[in-house]
Amino acid sequence: MRHSGSALVFCAIALLSGCAAAPKTLYGWDGYQPQVYMHLKGESPDQQIAELEKSLQTLSAKGMSAPPGFHAHLGMLYSITGKPEQMVSQFEDEKKLFPESAAYMDLLLSKAKKGEKL
């Protein structure tokens, strides 16, 4: 009888812990990974830009942050489509949000200023 009581307590604890809410993630990955895959498949950069911009709006509406690399990837797409102002803006955003990326973003920005291919 004593074992069934402790088993009941164990089951109750397991049941209640299963009802706990999942922790909020640090970044919103909404749509980012499929867009990277589209890029690797050689899909249209303009379509990828539109999808990433849409994802950025969705993340903002949810109060979430874009993951590391999101703005850098968007900047690279802007570079491919010949939009240097947007590229610089996205690279600067990446540097601001993720200071550890500053050296790489600075390298890409200096290459872009020299007219070198990224």
C-alpha positions in Angstrom: 0.0 0.0 0.0 2.9 2.3 0.8 4.4 1.9 -2.7 1.1 2.8 -4.4 1.0 6.1 -2.5 4.5 7.1 -3.6 3.7 6.0 -7.1 0.6 8.2 -7.1 2.7 11.2 -5.9 5.2 10.5 -8.6 2.5 10.3 -11.3 1.0 13.6 -10.1 4.3 15.4 -10.2 5.0 14.0 -13.7 1.6 15.1 -14.9 1.9 18.6 -13.5 5.4 19.1 -14.8 4.1 18.1 -18.3 1.7 21.1 -18.1 4.5 23.6 -17.7 4.9 26.2 -20.5 7.9 25.9 -22.7 10.5 28.6 -22.2 10.6 31.5 -24.6 13.3 31.1 -27.2 16.0 33.8 -27.4 15.6 34.3 -31.2 12.8 33.8 -33.7 13.9 31.5 -36.5 10.6 32.1 -38.4 11.4 31.5 -42.1 15.1 32.1 -41.8 16.3 28.5 -42.3 14.1 27.8 -45.4 15.5 31.1 -46.9 19.1 30.0 -46.4 18.1 26.7 -48.1 16.5 28.6 -51.0 19.8 30.6 -51.3 21.8 27.5 -51.5 19.5 26.1 -54.2 20.0 29.2 -56.3 16.5 30.6 -56.0 15.7 34.2 -56.9 17.4 36.7 -54.5 14.5 39.1 -54.9 12.1 36.4 -53.7 14.4 35.6 -50.8 14.6 39.3 -49.8 10.8 39.6 -49.8 10.5 36.5 -47.6 13.2 37.6 -45.2 11.7 41.1 -44.9 8.3 39.5 -44.2 9.9 37.2 -41.6 11.5 40.3 -40.0 8.1 42.0 -39.7 6.6 38.8 -38.2 9.4 38.5 -35.6 9.0 42.2 -34.7 5.3 41.8 -34.3 5.9 38.8 -31.9 8.5 40.8 -30.0 11.2 38.4 -31.0 14.8 39.1 -32.2 16.2 37.9 -35.5 18.7 35.1 -35.1 22.5 35.6 -35.6 23.3 35.8 -39.3 19.8 37.0 -40.4 20.8 40.6 -41.2 24.1 39.5 -42.7 22.3 37.1 -45.0 19.8 39.8 -46.0 22.7 42.1 -46.6 24.4 39.6 -48.9 21.2 39.3 -50.8 21.0 43.0 -51.2 24.6 43.0 -52.4 23.7 40.4 -55.1 20.8 42.5 -56.3 22.8 45.7 -56.5 21.4 47.5 -53.5 24.5 48.8 -51.6 22.6 51.1 -49.2 20.4 48.3 -47.9 23.4 46.0 -47.8 25.3 48.4 -45.6 22.3 49.0 -43.4 21.8 45.2 -42.8 25.6 44.7 -42.1 25.5 47.5 -39.6 22.4 46.0 -37.9 24.2 42.6 -37.7 27.2 44.3 -36.1 25.0 46.2 -33.6 23.0 43.1 -32.6 25.9 40.7 -32.6 29.2 42.5 -31.8 31.1 39.3 -32.3 30.3 39.6 -36.0 31.9 43.0 -36.3 35.2 41.8 -37.7 33.5 39.9 -40.5 31.0 42.6 -41.2 33.8 45.2 -41.4 35.7 42.9 -43.8 32.6 42.6 -46.1 32.0 46.4 -45.9 35.6 47.2 -46.8 35.4 44.7 -49.8 32.2 46.3 -50.9 33.7 49.8 -50.8 36.6 48.6 -52.9 34.2 47.1 -55.4 35.3 43.6 -54.7 33.0 40.6 -55.0 31.6 39.5 -51.6 
